[in-house]
């Protein structure tokens, strides 16, 4: 698996910006701040640093594990939530993806540490030839040692140009998967820990989407949106971004038609099945003779 020096440099730049944006965003998540304002500031920071969001800033609280994105009129105010902040950045389509958890309640420090330590332990064994199952095993063992459960139906993943969820899949428990890490792979390791049962389910319709395939659509609204979202090259986008360019009612109407035509797919918020609190930690890395963590600050 070949990866050019030019591609590596783009990954490095994306990773550096993603790490800076994560630290910046982490500092904004405070009681009394609005989730919408924090999300907008993070996305602006990414642009100011010379990158573009690889997906909308996601701040998923308490039992929501992933895919919560601020609506254009979101009134959520931080109080005592446990907030998982997930940020992706791309430079020329090459992606850096990272996440952390901010515990505003002060009651879940062990749960935060469980996902963080699982990531650290996984990073210690990463090298060419290590299997996906071995990574899942150490993540599971570490989280279990704190008395919690990994979320089994959420995983880490490969990264490639304009593709956030490429092969290989990096499980958060011992699946026995014998897929080996190869030189030139770029991956994100992403442990999720919970005091619940360790499974998530999709909630109602979300507000994060990606273009699946350009298809013929009848309405002018849908065609206008299709033209706009092609600019994202298949990366996820949100209604909030489109609402800055056209009326929200038009956005809703057009997206519904695109969903019916299966031109786009949605990513609804993912909630822990027993309403357990969820924490997350994530870093991206390039697999080589030497392992390079590109989202390290």
N, C-alpha and C positions, 0 to 999 in steps of 0.2 A: 504494500500500500504506500504509494508515493505521495509526498506532500512537499511542495516547493517552498523555498525560503521566502518568496513573496507572500505565499499563503500564510506561512507561519507568522510573518510580521503583521499581517492583518488580524490574525487570531490574537496575537499579543496585544495589539492596540485595542481591540474590542474587549479583551479580558481586563486590561488596565482600566478602561473607562467604566466597565461594568462594576469593578471592585470599588472604584471611587464613588460611583453613583450609589452603590449599596451602603457604603459608610455614610454618605451624605443623607440618604433617605432614612437610615437607622436613627440618625440624630434628630430628624424631623418628627418621628413618631413619639408624641408626648400627649399626655392627658390634656384635653381641650383643643387639640389640633383637629382639623377636618381631614378625613381620609381623601377627599377629592383634591384639596389643596396640596397635600403631600404628594399625591400621585402626579399632579401636573408639574410640580416643582422638580420631581425626579426626572420626568421625561424631558423637561427643558434643560436640566443639568447634563443629561446625556448628549443632547444636541450641542450645547455650549462646549462640551469637551471634544467634539468632533466625531461623534458616533450617531447612530440612529437606533431607536428601540427595536429589538428583535421581536418583541411582543409588548403589549401594554403593561405598564407597571402593575403588579398584582400585590395586594395586601389582604391576605386571608386571615380572618380572626377566629379564635377559639376553636370550635369544632369544624370550621371550614378549612380544609387542608390546602386547597389550591383553586385557582381560576376565579378568584373574586377580583373584579375590576370596577373601579368607580364609574357610576353612571354620570351623565352630564349634569344631573340635578341631585347628586348623591348628598344626603344630609348626615351621613355617619360621622360621629365625633368620637375620637379616642377617649376612653375613660380608664377601664381596668382590663382591657382585652389582652389576650396573648396573640401577637400579630406576626404572621409569617410574611416577610417581604421578599419577593422574587423578582429579580431584574435581569433582563437579557439585553445585550447590545450587539449590533452588527456593524462591521466596517467592510465595505465591499461585499456584503453577504456572509462574511465569516464571523462566527458568533462566540461571544463570551456570556456564560449563563451562571448566575450565582444567587444565593439566598441566605437569609439568616432569620432569627426569631427575636422579637422584642417582647419581653414580658412586662406589661404595664401593671399587672396585678401584684407582682412580687411574690406570688404563691407557687410558681411553677419552675423554679430555678433548676431542679433536678431533671425535669422533663426537657428543658432547653439544653441542659448539659448532655442529656442522652443522645440527642441527634447530633450535637457538635462533636462529641467524643466518637460516635460511630463514624462520622466523616473522617476524623483524624486517624482512627485505626485503619480504615479502608485505604487512606492515602499512604500509610506506612507500607502496605504490601503490594501497592500497584507497581507492576513492571511488565515488560513483554512476556507473554506466556501465562500470566495469571488468568484464571478463568472467571467468568461472570459469577458462577456459583460460589467461588471462594470469596469474592467480594461481598456477595449477599450473606454468606455465612458469618463473616466477621461483623457486618453491620447488625445482623440479628442478635448475635451473641453480646455485642456491646450494649445495645438498647435493652435487651433482656436483663443484663446485669444491673441495670438501674430499676428493674421491676416494671418496665413498660413493654409495649409491643411495637414492632415496626409495622408500618402500613404496607400490606402485602400486594395490594393492587395499584401501588404507585412505584415508579422506578426511576433510576437514572437512565441515561441515554447517550447515544452517539450524537455528535454535532458535525454538520457539513454545510456547504454553502447554501444559504437560504433554506436550511432544513434543521429545525430545532430537535426533532425526535427521529434521529436516524439510528441505524444499527451501530453498535450492539446495545441491547437492553441490559442495564445494570440493576439487578433485583435488590430488594431490601431484606431478603431472607434467603435461606439456603434452598435454592431451587434445583441444585445439582447441574445447572447449565454449564456445559463444558466448552462454551465459546471462549476462545483465548484472545486476550488483548494482543494486538499486532502493532508493530512500528508504523507510525503515521496516523493511527486513529486519534481522534479528538473526542473526548467523552466528558460528560457531566455526572459526577457522583452525587446523589441526592437523597440522603436518609430522611425519612419522616418517622417521628416517634409519637406515640399516643398512650393515654391512660384508658383508652376505649378498647374495642375489640380488634383493631388493626385492619379495618376494611373501610373503603369509602364508596359512596354512591353519588350519581349525578342528580343534582337538584333540578329545579325548573329551568326553563330556557335561560341561557346566560347572555352576556353581552360581548363575548369574545368570539371572533369568527376567523376563518381563513378560506381563501379561494381554493376550491378543489379542482374545478375545471370550468373553462369559459363555455357557457351554454347560451343558446338563443332565449331571450326573454322578451315579453310583449311590452311591458310598461316602460315609459320614458324614465321613470324614477329608477327602476332596476337597472336599466342600461347605463344611466349616469353613475350609479354606484359601482357597477361592474367596471366601468372605465377607471374610476378612482382607485378601486382596490387592486387593480392589476399592478399598480405602482409598488405594492408591497411584496411582489415576487413570491407569493405563496406564504409569506410570514403572517402570523396572526395580527389582527387589528381589532379595534373596538368601536362601538357606536359613538362613543364620546369624540373620537377623532373625526368621524364623518360629520357629526353634528356641528363641528366648527366650520364646515364648508357648505352645508345645506340644512334646511329645516329638519328638526328631529322627526316630525311626522312623516316626511318624505323618506328619511332614513329607515324608519320602521316599516313602512309600506314596501320599499324596495328590497330590504333584506328578507322580508317574509316571502316575497316572490322568488328570490334567489335560493332560499332554503328549500322551497317546494320544488324548484327545478334541479336541486342537488348540485348547484353551482358553488355553494359555500357550505361549510359545516360549522357547527357551533361547539363551544367548549363551556358547558355549564359549570357552576361552582360544584366542587366535590366535598361532600360532608361525611364526617366519620359516622359509621352506622349506629353506634351507641352514644353518639353526641359527646365522645371523648374530646378532650383538648388535644390539639395537634401542634407539634413543633417541627421545624425544618432547618436543614443546613445543606449548603450546596457549593461546590466549586467545580470549575472546568479545567481540564488538563490535556496536554499533548503527550501521547505515548511515544517515547523514543528510547534510545540507549540510556538517556537521562530523562526522568519524568519532569515535565515543566508544568507547574500550576499557573495558569495564565490569569486567574482572578485573585491572586494573592496581593494584598495591599502592602 
